[in-house]
Amino acid sequence: MDEFERQARSTGLTLPRTRKSRLGTVAAIVAVILIASVGLGVATGWMNFRPASSGPPGLLGSQSCSTFVGQKVRLAGATSSDPDPSFAASLVELAGQFTGAYGSCVTIAYPTQSGDEGLSAMSARSADFTVLESPPTLGELSSLPAPAYVLPIGLSSLSVIYHLPNLSGTLQLNGSILAGIYEGKITQWDAPAIGALNPGLNLPSGVPISVFVRGDATTLNSVLSSYLSDASASWNSTYGPGSPARWPTGTEESSGAALVGALANVTGAIGYVATGTPLPPSVGTSGLENPAGSFVTPESSAVTAAAAAFAGRASGAGANWTGTSLLDAPGNLSYPVSFLSYLIVYQDLGQSFGGNLTLGSAEWEMTFLWWVLTDGGYLTTPLGFVELPSPIVTTGQIVMEKVAFDGKSVLESTEGSETGGETGEF
């Protein structure tokens, strides 16, 4: 009893004087001492109840499936087959990072298909979720066999690139001039309209502008055409927003890498790629004029600024995000050709798959998607997309927490789960 009192006082507790010891009283005092000791230990670092993990941050610690051989979860996601290092392509690498970090408990595969086919795969239940580089239309959502949530999950941008080897500085352009170039109305680099935006820049005289475009079904075509439509009444009336059936001028290339390779061999060439596409030293990236009159290049901070300018409206964007656009976002620092990528996931994974998707698979799916939204950007910025502003992340998290399995939130079911099996310990 003397030793007990000594230890109690060493923790800062003052014990009442008692004449008669009762077992219940002693037990209560011991509990208080233990709680105080644990609190002190955690606060000082003496005790640490978090499991060590070398994996990325997220909801899970290190996972092991060694005791569940043959029961590993296999999920299917649908995304664009565009080979550029856009968010959609980066998602494949993210899946590999997640699988490796969490003990290979889950495999996330992406069949080769276009983004539109991703919604078809969801309709056929051959994909558990899909990611698009533009918000789905109301018609596309209504074609799904069950209600689905839409939320932004990635942020990227389009870069206008050029090959003018002897230029003394960074080329500056705007949407109106780009529309004139892509319509075939501005054909020389010493055109007065270009010179007016680039005073003091040694633009080459008599050098024709060689236009390069993407000939495949890439989201970048739609993004650029929509940007040109906003900037030019002529483009809007002739071609309109969205991917043009055929570009009015230019040499078509089948991928971002092919476009860069061809452009680098032609002096006076201009084209566009997803930001993050590797460029040789001879290829420059143009600054674009934003609505505030600033010329901005697609640095990560400028793309984030464009999304941040929209963040205040994020919570009111609606459940489907149809019509949402970051093009020409306000703000001195905003890059004007930024765009979001969107996740589409069924509202109730149990009911939507008719029992063909287990709760364990649903838990892994939502844990992966939460990790991509919340922590993935910290690890994958070099892959071509940048971190979402926190208000948009919060909006997405609120939606993710609503995703259910037979009426109960999937993410809530992961908290404190000790079922192991398919999901490991959450």
N, C-alpha and C positions, 0 to 999 in steps of 0.2 A: 504493500500500500504506500509506503514511503517513496519507493522508486516510481510508482505510478504518479504520485503527486509531484515529484521532481520533474518528470517528463512533461506533465501537464503545464507546470509553471514555465518550463523552458519554451513552450509555444506561445506564451503570453496569456494563457488562460488563468483566471483566478477561481479556485475551487471553493465552494462553500464549506464551512465547518460542519461536520456531521458527527453525530454520536453513534449512529447505527447505520451500517452499510447494508444497502439492499441491492440484490442482483440487478434489478431493472435500472436503478440509478447508476450503478457502475457501468452497465452496458451503454446507457445513454451518453455518459461522459466519455467513454472510449470512442463512441461514434463521432462525437464532436471533435475529439482530438484527431481522429483519422481524417475527417473532412478538412480540418484546418491544416493538417500536415500536407495533404494532397494539394490543397490550394496553394500553399507556400511552395511546394515542390514544382508545380506547373509554372507558377509565376517566375520562379528563379531559374527554371530550366533543369532543376535537379531531377524531376520526373517528366517523362515525355510519353504520352499515351498514343501519339500518332505513329502509325507504322512508317518505317523508312521507305521512300519510293524514289527511284531514279527516273520515273516516267514523267510525262507532262502533267501540269496541274489539272484538276478536274474533280469530278465527284468520286472517283475511285482511287484506291491505293493500288499497290502491285497485286496482280491477279495470278492465279495458278489454276489450270484446268487438268492437272495431272491425275486427279482422282475421278475425272469425268470423261475419260477417253471415249470418243464416239458420240459425245453429246455436245460438242462445240456448236455454237450458234452461227448460222450462215444467213446473212441478210443481203438483200439486193437493193441497190440504189440506182436511180436512173439520172444520167446527166448528159451534157452535150459531148459529141465526139470531136469537137473542135480541138485540134492539137496545140493551140496556143496556150501559154501558161496563164490562162484566165482562171477564175475561181473554180469553174466547173471541172477543168482538168486537174487543178490542184487538189480537188476533193479526193481524187483517187490516191494521191500521195498522203493526204491526211488520214485516209482509212488505213494505209499501211503503218503510219506512225502510231495510230491508236491501237491497232492490233498488236504491234510489237511491244508497246508500253504496258499493255494490260494482259500479258501472258498468253497471247494468241487464243483467248477464249472465244473470240468472235471474228468471223471473216466477213468483210463487206466488199461485195463484188459489183462492178459496173459494166453491164453489157454494152457493146459498142452500138450507139444509136444517137439520134439527134434529140435535142431537148423536147421537141413536140412529141416524139415517140415515147419519151419518158412518161408523159401523162397517159398515153395508151397502155404502157406497161403497168402503170398504177391501176388503170381500169381493169386490166386482166389479172390483177393481183400477182403479177410476176415481178413487180418492184414494190418494196415496202415504203419508199418515199422517192421524191424526185427533186432535183434542183434545176431551176431555169434562170437564164440571165436576163429575163424580162418578166414582169408580172403576168400571170395567166389572165385570159379574158374571162368574162362572166360565162360565156358560152363554153369555154374549155372546162371551167369548174363545174358547171351544171352537167357536163357529160360524164363526170365521175360517178360511180355507182353509190357513193356514200359521201356525206359532208366532209370537207377537208379544210384545214387551216392553211393560211399562207402567211409567211413571215420572212423578212429580210435576213439573210444569213451570211452574205459576203459583199465586199465593196471593191470595185475595180475601176479601170478607166481605159480610154482609147488614146493612143499616142499618134500624132501626125509626125511622120519621119521624112527626111529628105537627104539627098546626096549632092551637096554643093561644097566640094573639097576646099576651095580657097576662100570661103566666106569668113569675114573678120569677126563675126559674133553670132549670136543665136537668132535665127529667123523668127519673125513675129507675124502671125496671121490672125484672121478672124473668120467667122462663119460665112460672111458674105463673100469674101475672096475665095475661100475654099469651094463654095458653091459655084462660083464662076470658073474655077479651075476644073472641077469635076463635071461641069456642063460643057466644057470645051470652049468657053468664051474668053478665058484668060489663058494665053498660050505661051507667053514669054516671061522670063524671070525679071526682066527690067520693065515690066508693065507699071504704069504710073500708080495704080492702086496698091501694088505691093511696095513700091518705093515710098509711098506716103506713110506706111506703117513702119518702115525700116530706115529712117534717116541716118545717114552716116555709115550704113552697111554697104559693103562693096558688092552689090548684086551684079551678077555677070550680065554683060550686054550680049544680046543676040543668041542666048542659050534657050532652047525650047524647054518647056515643062513637059516631062515624060510622066504620065500618070500611071500608077499601078493600083489595082483593086483586087479584092478577094472575090473569086468566082464561085466559091462554095457557099453553102447555107450557114454562114456564121452570124452570130448575134451582132458582131461588129458592124456588118453592113446596115443592119437596122438602126443601130445606135448612131452611126455617122449620118445616114440619110435623114433621120429625125432631127439631128442637130442642124443639118443644112436646111431643112424645111423650116425650122424656127427662124433661121437667119436670113433666108432669101425667099421673097414672094415668088420669084420666078421658079425656083426649085420646088416650092410647095405646090404651085399650080400645075406644074408639069409632071412631077414625080411623087410628091407628097412624102409624109413620114413612113417609116417602115422600110424593110428591105426592098430595093428596086428589083423589078424583074430582070433588068439588065442595065448596067452602068452605061451612061451615054458616051463615055470615052474611057480609055485606059486599057492596059494589058492585064489580063486576069491571071491570078496565081491561086493555087489550090490550098495554100496554108500560109501562116504567118512566117514561118522559116523560109519558105520558097519566095515569098514576097521580099523579105529582107535581102536574100541572096541575089535576086534579080535587080533590085533597086541599087544595091551597092556597086553594081557593074555599069551603071548608067549615070553619067554626070547630068545633073538637072532633074533627077527623078524625085517624085513625091509619092507617098503612100501612107498607110495606117496599119497599126498592129495593136494588139493588147499590150498595155503597159506591163513591163516585166520581160517582154521578149528580148533575148540577147541581141545586141546590136554591135557591129564592128565599129572601130574608132572613126571611120570615114563617114558614118551615118549620124546625122544630128536629129534632135527632137525639137519640134517647133514649140514656141510659146503661143498660147491662144488667148485672145482677148475675152475677158469675162464681162458680164453686164455692168460691173463697176468701172470698167475701162482699164483694168489691170491686165498685163500680159503674164500668164502663169504657165509654167511647165508642169507636167503630171508627177510632181513629187508626192510622196505619201502624205505629207502634211496638207497639201493643196487638195488632194482627193478627200481626205478626212474632213477638211473644212467645208467642202461641198455637201457632204452628208450631214455635218453638224448644222449647217444652215437649214436643213430640212428636219432636223431632229425634233424641233418644237412641234412639228405637225405629225410626227410619227404615230403618236397614240390615236390621232384622229384619222389615220389613213384608211381605216376600215379593215374588215377581216380579209379582204381579198387583194388589196393594194392595186387593183386595176386602175390604170391611168397614172400611176405614180412615176415621177421622173426626176432625176437629179440634174438634167441638162440645164445649163445656164443658171446654176444655183447662185443666189445673191451672195455678196461678200467680197471684199477686196482680195482675199487669199484663195477663193474657191476656183478649182479647176473646172472649166465648163463642160467637159465631156466625161463625166463620171457616171457610173451606173451601179445599181445594186443587183445582187443575185438573190433568188428567192427559193425558199424551201416550201414544198407542198407535202403535207402529211395528213393522213386521215384523222378525224377528230376522235374516233374510238377505234383503236387498233384491234380490239377483241371482236367487236361486232362487224367491222368492215371486212375482216378476213374470214368470218364465219367459223372461227375456231381453228383455222389452219395456221395461225400465228400464235405461238405460246406466250404466256406472260413473261417468261424469261427472255425470249427474243425481243419482245416489246421493250423491256427494261434496258437491254443492251442498245437497242436502236435509239431510244431517247437519250440515254447516257452519252452515246457517241455524238448525237446532234447537239446536245447541250454543250459538250466539250468543244465542238467546232465553233459554235456561236460565242462561247464565253472565253475559251482559252486558246483555241486553235490559231488565231491570228498572231499571238505572241511568238509562235514557233515557226510560222510559215510566211512571214512578210516577203521574203525573197521570191516566193512562188508566183507573184503577180497580183496579189490583192493586199489590201491594207486593213488595219483594225477598225472596226465599226465604232462610232461614237457611243458612249455609254448609254444615252437615252434610247437609242435604237436597240442596243443590246437588251436593255431592261424591257422594252416593249416585246421583243422576241421571247425573252424568258417568261413573261407573263402568259404568252400564248402557249409556249411549250408545256408549262405547268398544267394547262387545261387538257392536254392530250390524255385520253383515258384508255383504260382496258376494262371493258364491260362496266363502264360507269365510274371507275375509280382512277384518279390521276396516276399515270404510270410513274412519274418522277417521285411522287409521294410514296409509292409502294417500294421504291428502292431504298428509302431511308430506314436504316436499321434492319434491312432484310438479312436473314441468316439462313436462307434456304440453300445457298450455294447452287449446286446443279448447273444450270445453264448460265447463271448470272454471276457466280462468284459472290463474295461478300461485299455489300454496299454500305 
